[in-house]
Amino acid sequence: MGPSDRDEEINAHKVTAERWSLLTSAIEKLGSARTLDHVVDILRSTARRIAGADGIAIILSDN
């Protein structure tokens, strides 16, 4: 494995660690969310930061 490959591997691990950190933070925030709007805001911002998503879709069950 060359230096370039090693740098790419290190960067990939950093990105993975950052994503897990963002997910952990989102889970904590969801635990204190009191409204559906707040839940959607948390999910939206997390999806954008983790996946670069432009938006999200939330499907609510009638059950």
Secondary structure, DSSP 8 states (H G I E B T S, - for coil): --HHHHHHHHHHHHHHHHHHHHHHHHHHHHHH--SHHHHHHHHHHHHHHHH--S---------
